[in-house]
Amino acid sequence: MREEHWIVADLVGKGKHIRTVPVPLWAKRVVDEWIAAAEIDDGSVFRRVNRFGRIWGSGITPNVELMPCIECARAIIQAGITGGDRFSGSHVALCER
């Protein structure tokens, strides 16, 4: 938290530039609710889980975190949704498969 705003600090972006990304308060609240529901007390938020539902290993790689974003973006592009449609909620429905 910086100056009363939540951020993702030291994010390595395109061209390996280090960036600081602001996080809207509503997004922070949703993540906090999800963490509470998942009963995550420490460690990584995104974890590998085996077929028995047990946490396996210490976390996942950045590539695994990125794949759902890529798949969602492809679905949005294939559906022909443009930037003007961003508030319609149609892109959310495509990504909740």
Secondary structure, 3 states (H helix, E strand, C coil): CECCEEEEEEEECHHHCEEEEEECHHHHHHHHHHHHHCCCCCCCCCCEECCCCCEECCCCCHHHHHHHHHHHHHHHHHHCCCHHHCCCCHHHHHHCC
